[in-house]
Amino acid sequence: MRTMAIPIDPAENEKYEDEMVRAKCMILEGVKDHVIPHITEKNIEKEMWDTLTTLYQGTSVQWKMLLENQLRSYQMQKGEKIDPFLLRLQGIRDQLTPIGSMGALNGNRKLTGVGCSKV
């Protein structure tokens, strides 16, 4: 990511501000919904980018273990329709993907049309 010095010239400053607004929109549009709360509190685009970098590169062992455990014990609720069930499953998967862990889906389990089942 390229960093820019804030211009002093009013015309250049306006162009700079426009570029920063575009950068902020691109960042917000390019992330999953569960990531947005982590970055919306940042005022500077560089801080947003740094937060994303930390979030996606850093791994929290406890968080990873919690999500993998949720995925392993994932079951449809009685009377639950398939669409909400799969959306919940996708949410867990989407949170595991950035931290580089899909261990609950690897090994002796696979994702089927009705959730996780033993292979």
Number of C-alpha atoms within 10 A of each C-alpha: 5 4 7 8 7 10 13 9 9 9 9 12 14 13 12 16 13 12 12 16 13 13 16 20 12 11 16 16 11 11 12 11 11 10 17 16 9 12 21 13 10 14 10 13 19 16 13 21 17 13 16 18 11 11 16 14 12 12 15 11 9 9 13 19 15 13 18 21 12 14 22 16 11 16 14 16 9 6 6 9 10 13 9 11 16 15 11 14 19 13 13 16 18 16 19 22 12 14 17 13 17 18 15 21 16 10 10 10 15 14 14 10 9 11 17 19 16 9 9
